[in-house]
Amino acid sequence: MKKYFITGIGTGVGKTLVSAILVEALKADYWKPVQCGNLHFTDSDQVKEMVSNAQSFVHPETYRFKTASSPHYAAAVEHTTIEIDKFIFPETFNHLIIEGGGGLMVPLNDHLLVIDLIEHLDAELILVSQNYLGSINHTLLSIEAVQKRNIKVKGIIFNGKPVVSTEEFILKYTGIPILGYVPHLSVIDKSTITQHSKVFCSLAE
């Protein structure tokens, strides 16, 4: 059974979209440990709407906060402290896609970051990168951070409009394998998710 932790080089780079595609590709379960804000339509709800197969199950979040902010602040506003020991893998016989919030250095409490959660769960990392001014810097810093901690990196997925020179530099400089591309999608629905999931079926092996 594969366990992949999906993180991004920042906020808004397409982690939930990529997670849904991987859930469909692997017929995997989905788990977002911490949800901050948008409780009326969470990332878990979005994945449910995008996935077609009947095998995948969306597990409840460990922490849910009304405040749309970094987890440490949302927890403080709601008089809660996020505790690392509360994060326990949901019971499943399926592969599992875990979606983090924001990037690696997002704080969970006064002394723990998302990267600490990845270490705690001991899941392989998949990094979602998207081109924008500064994305090379953010991608390289993310990879350097996980390599310093010897976190297992499965590879990079580029999401959005391709920029060949940027992608080639990132791959050559880091030596991290590319797992595939998710192009800019003008329509996101079950059909397009199924279509683009086919590229990633080998991740189940």
N, C-alpha and C positions, 0 to 999 in steps of 0.2 A: 504494500500500500504506500503510495507516494503522498508526501505532505509538502506542499509548496507555499511559502510565504511570499505574497505579492506586495512589493513596496515600490514607490516611485521616487524620482529625483526631486520631487516637490509636490505641492498640492495642485490638483487639476490637470494631471498629465494622462489620465485615462485608466487608473487602476481598476475601477469598477467595471468598465467595459472589457478590459483585458481579462479580469477575473471571470466574468460571465462567459467569455469565449473559451477560457481554459476549463471551466466547469462543464461546458457543453462538450468540449473535445475529449475530456477524460471521463465523462459521466460521473464527475466528482461531486462531493458535498462542498458546501460553502460555509465559511464562518468568518464573521467580522468581529474580533474581540471587543472593540470599543467603537461605539457610534456616538458622535457629537453633533447634535442638531438634526433638523429634518426628520423628526420622529414620525411625522405623518406619512413620509415616503422615504424610508431609509435605503442605504446601499443594499441591504439584504432584500428589501422589497423590489428594488430595481433588478437585481439578479434573478429573482423569481419570475419577473415579467419577461426577461430576455431568454431564459433557458427553456428548451423544448422537451428534453428527455425526461422520462418518468422515474429515472433511477436516482437522480440528484436530490439531496435534501438540504435545505437552508437551516442551519442551526441558529438558535438565539444568541444574541450578543451577551458577553459577560457583563459589560457595563453599557448603559444607555443614558445619555445626558441630553437635556433640552437645549443647552447652550451650544451654539455653533462656534467653537473655539478649539484651542489645543486641549487635549484631555486633562492635563493637570489643572488648568484654569476652570474648565467645565465642572470637574469634580469638586473643586473648592467652592464654587458658586453654589453647588447643590449639597454642600456639607458632607462630602464623601472623599475618601482617599482610595486611589487605585492601588491594589496590592498585587504584586507579581504572582504570589502563590494561588490567587484566585483563577488564574488562567490555566485551565485544564482542557486538554483535547476533548472535543465531543466524541462520544462513542459512535463509531461507524466502521463498516467493513469496506467502504468506498475510499477512493482517493480523496484527499482533502485540499481545497484551496482556501488559504487564509489571507484575508485582505487587511493590511495595516492602514492606519490613518496618516495622511501627509507623507513625510519622508522619514528617514532613519533617525534623525535627531529631534523628533517631536517628543516633548516631555510627557510622561505619564503621571509622574508625581515630582516631588522636589529633588529626587536623585536618580530616577529611572527614565530611560528613553525607549523609544520603539525598538532601537537596535538591541537593547537589553532583553526585550520581550522575545525577539527572534532567537537570541542565544538561549533563553529559558525554554523555548519550545523546541529548539534543535531541529528546525525545519529548513529545507533547502530554500535558498533565496532566488526569486526571479525579480529582476529590476526592470521597471518600465521607464523608458526614456522617451522624451518628446522634444522636437526641435523648437527652440526659441533662443533669443539672444541671452547667452549665459548658460545654455544647456550643456555644453561640453564641460564647463567648469563644474556644474552640479553633478553631472554623471561621473566624472573622474573622482570627485570628492566622495561620492557615495560608495564607489567601488573601493577606494582606498580605505575608507572607514571599516567596511566589512572584512577586507583582507587583513587588516591589522588585528582583527579579532578571530581570524581563522574561521569565519562563517562560510559554510558551503554555498557557493554561488552556482546555480544551474545555468544561468545565462541572462542575456538582455533581450527584451522585446521592444522594438521601436514602434511607437504609436503616432499616427497622424501623417501629415504630408512629409514625404521623404526628402532628406537633404544628404545626398551621397557623400559629399566631402566631410561633413560632420560625422556621419555614421562610420565611414572608413577610418577616420582618425581615432574615434573612440575604441573601435574594435582592435585596431593595430596597437594602440598605446596600452590598452589594458590586457589584451590577450583573452578577454572574456568571450565565450562563444555567443553568437546570435542565435536565438531560438526561432525568430520569425518577425514578420511585420504585420501590423494592423493598420491599414490605410485609413485616411480620413473618410468617415462614413456619413453621408448626408442623411441616410435613413438608418436608424438603429431599431431593429425588431427581431423577432425570433428567426426569421428567414436569413437575415444578414449575419446574425450570430452563428447560426448553423453553418452557413457558407464559409465563414472565416475560421471556424473552429477546426476545419479539416487539416489545416497546416500544422496543428499542434498535437495531433493524436499520438505522435511518437513519444510524447512526454509521459505516457502511461507505462512505457516499457522500462 
